[in-house]
Amino acid sequence: MMIYDYKTPFGRELKPDRRIMGPAAVTVRYLTDEEKERYGCENITVLKKRCAHCHEEKSDYAFFHSTTSPDGLSSWCRKCVLKRQQQALAKAEKRRKSWWKRFYEQRKTETV
């Protein structure tokens, strides 16, 4: 008989209500003998979730934590969130540069 463990290999404990709620799917991964020795348990619980942006199914470690979602994970994976943040920063940088350019052009015409 296998002992069902609520811990991931890195020691993060999963609460029973987190396993049931939300769109994340729960799977149990049975460990090899070497992994059993390393982690100290028979099997581990792995949460799989589909990213709302790239539509890939990924492990729970691929998502940021979110206190507002029912399963405790954000809807977008880390990769998509970081990509979106980089795009937003690039857009803000472009807007800032264009503002300063207009500011200096206007100032130059006022002083002449």
C-alpha positions as CSV (number, residue, x, y, z in Angstrom):
1,M,0.0,0.0,0.0
2,M,1.3,3.4,-1.0
3,I,1.4,6.2,1.5
4,Y,-0.1,9.4,0.0
5,D,2.0,12.4,0.8
6,Y,1.0,16.0,0.6
7,K,4.6,17.2,0.1
8,T,6.5,18.0,-3.1
9,P,10.1,17.0,-3.4
10,F,11.2,20.4,-2.2
11,G,9.2,20.2,1.1
12,R,6.4,22.6,0.1
13,E,3.3,21.3,1.8
14,L,0.0,21.1,-0.2
15,K,-3.2,21.7,1.7
16,P,-6.0,19.3,1.0
17,D,-8.4,22.1,-0.1
18,R,-5.8,23.3,-2.6
19,R,-5.9,20.0,-4.3
20,I,-9.6,20.1,-4.9
21,M,-10.4,23.7,-5.8
22,G,-9.5,25.5,-9.1
23,P,-8.5,24.4,-12.6
24,A,-5.3,22.7,-11.5
25,A,-5.2,18.9,-12.0
26,V,-3.6,16.8,-9.3
27,T,-1.4,13.8,-10.3
28,V,0.6,11.5,-8.1
29,R,4.1,10.7,-9.3
30,Y,5.6,7.5,-7.9
31,L,9.3,7.8,-7.1
32,T,12.2,5.5,-7.9
33,D,14.2,3.9,-5.1
34,E,16.9,6.5,-5.4
35,E,14.3,9.4,-5.2
36,K,12.6,7.7,-2.2
37,E,15.9,7.8,-0.3
38,R,16.6,11.4,-1.3
39,Y,13.1,12.9,-0.6
40,G,12.1,10.5,2.2
41,C,8.6,9.7,1.0
42,E,6.9,7.1,-1.3
43,N,5.4,9.4,-3.8
44,I,4.9,13.1,-4.5
45,T,1.9,15.2,-5.5
46,V,2.3,17.2,-8.6
47,L,-0.1,19.9,-9.6
48,K,-0.5,20.5,-13.3
49,K,-2.2,23.6,-14.7
50,R,-2.8,25.0,-18.1
51,C,-1.5,28.5,-18.8
52,A,-4.3,30.8,-19.9
53,H,-1.9,32.6,-22.4
54,C,0.3,29.9,-24.0
55,H,-2.2,27.0,-23.4
56,E,0.6,24.6,-22.3
57,E,0.1,22.3,-19.3
58,K,2.9,22.9,-16.8
59,S,3.8,22.0,-13.3
60,D,2.8,24.2,-10.4
61,Y,6.4,25.4,-10.1
62,A,5.9,27.2,-13.5
63,F,3.3,29.5,-12.0
64,F,3.6,32.5,-9.6
65,H,1.6,32.3,-6.3
66,S,-1.7,34.2,-6.2
67,T,-3.8,34.7,-3.1
68,T,-6.9,35.7,-5.1
69,S,-7.2,32.6,-7.2
70,P,-8.9,29.5,-5.8
71,D,-6.0,27.1,-6.4
72,G,-3.4,29.6,-5.2
73,L,-1.6,29.9,-8.5
74,S,-1.7,32.7,-11.1
75,S,-3.5,32.0,-14.4
76,W,-0.4,32.8,-16.6
77,C,2.8,30.9,-16.3
78,R,6.0,32.6,-15.2
79,K,7.4,32.6,-18.7
80,C,4.4,34.4,-20.2
81,V,4.2,36.9,-17.2
82,L,7.9,37.8,-17.6
83,K,7.5,38.2,-21.4
84,R,4.5,40.5,-20.9
85,Q,6.4,42.6,-18.3
86,Q,9.4,43.0,-20.7
87,Q,7.0,44.1,-23.4
88,A,5.4,46.6,-21.1
89,L,8.7,48.0,-20.0
90,A,9.9,48.4,-23.6
91,K,6.7,50.2,-24.4
92,A,7.0,52.5,-21.4
93,E,10.7,53.2,-22.3
94,K,9.7,54.1,-25.9
95,R,6.9,56.4,-24.6
96,R,9.3,58.1,-22.1
97,K,11.9,58.7,-24.8
98,S,9.4,60.2,-27.2
99,W,8.1,62.5,-24.4
100,W,11.6,63.8,-23.7
101,K,12.3,64.3,-27.4
102,R,9.1,66.4,-27.8
103,F,10.0,68.3,-24.6
104,Y,13.5,69.3,-25.8
105,E,12.2,70.2,-29.3
106,Q,9.6,72.4,-27.8
107,R,12.1,74.0,-25.4
108,K,14.5,74.6,-28.3
109,T,11.9,76.5,-30.3
110,E,10.9,78.6,-27.2
111,T,14.4,79.8,-26.5
112,V,15.1,80.8,-30.1
